Amino acid sequence: MNEYVPEEWVLVKIGGTDPHYRVFGSWRGGYLNGDSWRMNSGIVDCQEYEDEEGYYSFTGHSGSTYLCHKESYGIGSPYNMSVLQNYCERSGGHMEIVKELTENPLHMDWIISK
């Protein structure tokens, strides 16, 4: 089981026959390496942690964990955003970006069919 701490992140809502949410995490690259991204396997659990910054811990269907700081919601990298938008366009309307968190993620329905 892996743990990821993205620099920026958004939630993605997947529709269709198995509706659920996923975390799209992104990292900005430097001089020697480009930007990168990961999308989790589908959220099955969410915990909220209040420290100096505050963050959410999302557990994915595969068992991986994404530690996402509340203040870093959104994707600023043009490359990473274009990757995500391309996925949404190719999904035939089954995938959409949650533009802003108007609801606490702890109260969202994360159910994934098994």
C-alpha positions in Angstrom: 0.0 0.0 0.0 1.4 3.3 -1.1 1.0 6.8 0.4 1.0 9.9 -1.9 1.1 13.6 -0.9 0.1 15.6 -4.0 1.1 19.3 -4.3 -2.3 20.0 -5.8 -5.4 17.8 -6.0 -9.1 17.7 -7.1 -11.9 15.3 -6.7 -13.3 13.7 -9.9 -16.9 12.3 -10.0 -17.3 9.1 -12.0 -20.8 8.3 -13.2 -22.2 5.4 -15.1 -23.0 2.0 -13.7 -20.6 2.3 -10.7 -20.7 5.9 -9.6 -17.9 7.0 -7.2 -15.3 9.7 -6.6 -11.5 9.6 -7.2 -8.6 11.8 -6.2 -6.6 13.3 -9.1 -3.3 14.4 -7.5 -0.6 16.4 -9.3 3.0 17.4 -8.7 4.9 20.2 -10.5 8.2 19.2 -12.1 11.5 21.0 -12.0 14.2 21.7 -14.5 15.1 18.1 -15.0 11.7 16.4 -14.9 8.2 17.4 -15.9 4.9 17.7 -14.1 3.3 14.4 -13.0 0.0 13.2 -11.9 -1.8 10.1 -10.4 -5.5 9.2 -10.1 -6.5 6.9 -7.4 -8.6 3.7 -7.8 -11.7 5.2 -6.3 -12.3 6.5 -2.8 -13.6 4.1 -0.2 -12.9 6.1 3.0 -12.0 9.7 4.0 -10.6 11.0 7.3 -10.1 14.6 8.2 -7.1 15.8 10.2 -6.9 19.2 11.8 -3.3 20.4 12.4 -1.7 23.6 11.4 -2.6 23.2 7.8 -5.5 20.7 7.9 -5.8 17.8 5.4 -7.9 14.9 4.2 -6.7 11.3 4.1 -8.4 9.5 1.2 -8.1 5.7 1.1 -8.5 4.2 -2.3 -10.0 0.9 -3.5 -6.5 -0.5 -4.0 -5.5 0.4 -0.4 -3.3 3.4 -1.3 -3.7 6.6 0.7 -3.7 10.2 -0.6 -2.9 12.9 2.0 -4.4 16.1 0.6 -3.9 19.5 2.2 -7.1 21.5 2.2 -5.4 24.6 1.0 -4.0 22.9 -2.1 -7.3 22.0 -3.8 -7.2 22.8 -7.5 -4.9 22.1 -10.4 -2.6 25.0 -11.4 -0.4 23.1 -13.8 -1.6 23.6 -17.4 -0.2 20.1 -18.4 -1.9 18.3 -15.5 -5.2 20.1 -16.1 -5.1 19.2 -19.8 -4.6 15.5 -18.9 -7.6 15.6 -16.6 -9.8 17.5 -19.1 -8.8 15.0 -21.8 -10.0 12.1 -19.6 -13.3 13.9 -18.9 -13.8 14.6 -22.6 -13.1 10.9 -23.6 -15.4 9.6 -20.8 -18.6 10.4 -22.8 -20.0 12.5 -20.0 -19.3 9.9 -17.2 -16.4 11.9 -15.6 -16.5 15.4 -14.2 -14.1 17.6 -12.2 -15.5 18.8 -8.8 -14.5 22.4 -9.4 -14.7 23.4 -5.7 -15.4 21.7 -2.4 -18.9 23.1 -1.5 -19.5 20.0 0.6 -17.2 18.5 3.2 -15.7 15.3 1.7 -16.6 13.4 4.9 -20.3 13.7 4.0 -20.0 12.6 0.3 -21.0 9.1 -0.8 -17.8 7.2 -1.7 -19.4 3.8 -2.4 -17.7 1.6 -5.0 -19.3 -1.7 -6.2 -17.2 -4.7 -5.4 
